[in-house]
């Protein structure tokens, strides 16, 4: 049941995991952005994005709790991942002027704590969504 991630090597030698899934996640984001444009609240994009994922058959968990394990203690610090797609990819949705290093650090922390390897930052405030997408991997 736990198949190893699909890998693809592009011309620069980068290894991509879950390429087909991340492409579908990005396409759903583009569809939402195409219909709504920038300027709404993050919660509106979240609802519409999750609707698109469901419509496209992508299994998701919304606002998935992410506990922090410190030594042998499990702590609920209130961390929540916006979307976990198919138990493989963390998607953090933003509606900000631009993606900052703190947003990237947040996603990388979520990846490290969850044990997942791939994450997408999608900033719906971007004029063109392709300029508002960042893919991060551990």
C-alpha positions, 0 to 999 in steps of 0.5 A: 500500500505504501508505494515509494514516491515517483521520481523524475529527473529533469535536465538540471538533475533535480529529483522530484517526488510525487510529481503527478500529484503536485502538478494536480495540486498546482493545477487546482490552485490555478483554476481557483485563481483564474476564477477568483483572482487575487485580493480575497481572504485566505479562507475563501481561497482555502474553501475553493481550493479544497472544493477543487481538490475534492472535485478532482479526486485528490484525497485531503486532510484539512487543518491537520493537527501537527503535534511537536515531539520533544524528547519523549513528550508529545506536545500539542502546540497548535500547529495545523497544516492547511492541507495534506494531499493524499498523505504525501504533500503538505500545501500551505495556502497564503494570501500575502504580498509576497512569500517571505523566508518565514513562510518557507521556514514554516513549511519546512518545519511542517515537513520535518515534524510530519515526516513528509518530504514535499510541500507547496506554498501557494500565494493567492495574492500573486497577480499570476499564480505561477509567480506565487507558487514555491515547491520545497523538499526535505 
